[in-house]
């Protein structure tokens, strides 16, 4: 898979995740409507499809979740760099999101309504960000 195709799919993957959060939040306030249900199904399908293409088929997910002693020196170096960068980005995202929630909404209502989806989304981002960074920067699937 070409590097530009991987980048587009990485973007689509995270946009799908954001869309799921928005749709779920709207479902909490508006109830279960046909449009919101269809939107949730479509965005979830897109999330799964792009996850499989970027994370699974390329082997990048496996690489970023291997034990260090199972990596060669080159894989260790690029995996380390991806992990370092991804957890820096992840920490900033989490802290910015927490600050936004505190400043822009009633904290208890937010966490009662959408907190679990947000937590699950952060867990997803924490696990996919390292291999997404590799997909963005390297074309390992072609080697």
C-alpha positions in Angstrom: 0.0 0.0 0.0 1.4 3.4 -0.9 2.3 5.9 1.7 -0.2 8.5 0.5 -3.0 5.9 0.7 -2.0 5.0 4.2 -2.0 8.7 5.2 -5.5 9.2 3.8 -6.7 6.1 5.7 -5.1 7.2 8.9 -6.9 10.6 8.6 -10.2 8.8 7.8 -9.7 6.5 10.8 -9.4 9.3 13.3 -12.1 11.4 11.6 -14.4 8.3 12.0 -13.6 8.1 15.6 -14.3 11.8 16.1 -17.6 11.3 14.2 -18.6 8.5 16.4 -18.1 10.7 19.5 -20.1 13.5 18.0 -22.9 11.1 16.9 -23.0 9.4 20.2 -23.2 12.8 22.0 -26.1 13.8 19.8 -27.8 10.5 20.5 -27.6 11.3 24.2 -29.3 14.7 23.7 -31.7 13.9 20.9 -32.4 10.3 21.4 -32.2 7.4 19.0 -33.2 8.7 15.6 -32.9 6.9 12.2 -30.4 9.5 10.9 -28.1 9.2 14.0 -28.3 5.4 14.0 -27.4 5.3 10.3 -24.6 7.8 10.9 -23.3 5.7 13.8 -23.3 2.5 11.7 -21.6 4.2 8.7 -18.9 5.8 10.8 -18.3 2.6 12.8 -18.0 0.7 9.5 -15.5 3.2 8.2 -13.5 3.1 11.5 -13.3 -0.7 11.3 -12.4 -0.7 7.6 -9.6 1.8 7.9 -8.3 0.1 11.1 -8.0 -3.2 9.2 -6.3 -1.6 6.2 -3.8 0.5 8.2 -3.2 -1.4 11.4 -3.7 -5.0 10.5 -2.9 -5.6 6.8 0.3 -3.6 7.0 1.5 -5.4 10.1 2.2 -2.0 11.8 -0.2 -2.8 14.8 1.8 -6.0 15.4 5.1 -4.2 15.2 4.2 -1.6 17.7 2.9 -4.2 20.1 5.8 -6.7 19.9 8.2 -7.1 22.8 11.5 -5.3 22.2 13.5 -8.5 22.0 11.4 -9.6 19.0 12.4 -6.5 16.9 15.5 -6.0 14.9 17.6 -2.9 15.4 15.9 -0.9 12.6 12.4 -1.8 13.8 13.3 -1.0 17.3 14.5 2.5 16.3 11.5 3.5 14.2 9.1 1.9 16.7 10.7 3.8 19.6 10.4 7.1 17.7 6.7 6.4 16.8 5.9 5.5 20.4 7.7 8.6 21.7 5.9 10.9 19.4 2.5 9.3 19.8 2.5 9.4 23.5 3.5 13.0 23.5 0.5 13.7 21.1 -1.7 11.5 23.2 -0.9 13.3 26.4 -1.6 16.7 24.9 -4.9 15.4 23.4 -6.1 14.0 26.7 -5.1 17.1 28.7 -6.7 19.4 26.1 -9.9 17.4 26.1 -10.1 17.4 29.9 -9.5 21.1 30.0 -12.2 21.7 27.3 -14.7 19.6 29.2 -14.1 21.5 32.4 -14.3 24.9 30.6 -17.1 24.3 28.1 -19.6 22.0 29.8 -21.1 20.8 33.0 -18.5 18.2 33.9 -20.9 15.7 35.7 -23.5 15.7 32.9 -20.8 15.2 30.3 -19.2 12.2 32.0 -22.5 10.7 32.9 -23.6 10.9 29.2 -20.4 10.5 27.1 -17.6 9.8 29.5 -17.3 6.1 28.8 -17.3 6.6 25.0 -14.5 9.2 25.5 -12.5 6.9 27.7 -12.8 4.0 25.2 -11.9 6.4 22.4 -8.7 7.5 24.2 -7.8 3.8 24.8 -8.2 3.2 21.1 -6.1 6.3 20.2 -3.4 5.2 22.6 -3.1 1.8 20.9 -3.4 2.9 17.3 -1.4 6.1 17.3 2.1 4.5 17.3 1.4 2.4 14.3 -0.5 5.2 12.6 2.6 7.4 13.0 4.6 4.6 11.3 2.0 4.3 8.5 2.3 8.1 8.1 6.1 8.2 8.0 7.2 4.9 6.6 6.0 2.5 3.9 7.0 -0.7 5.7 4.3 -2.7 3.8 6.3 -2.2 0.5 9.5 -3.7 1.9 
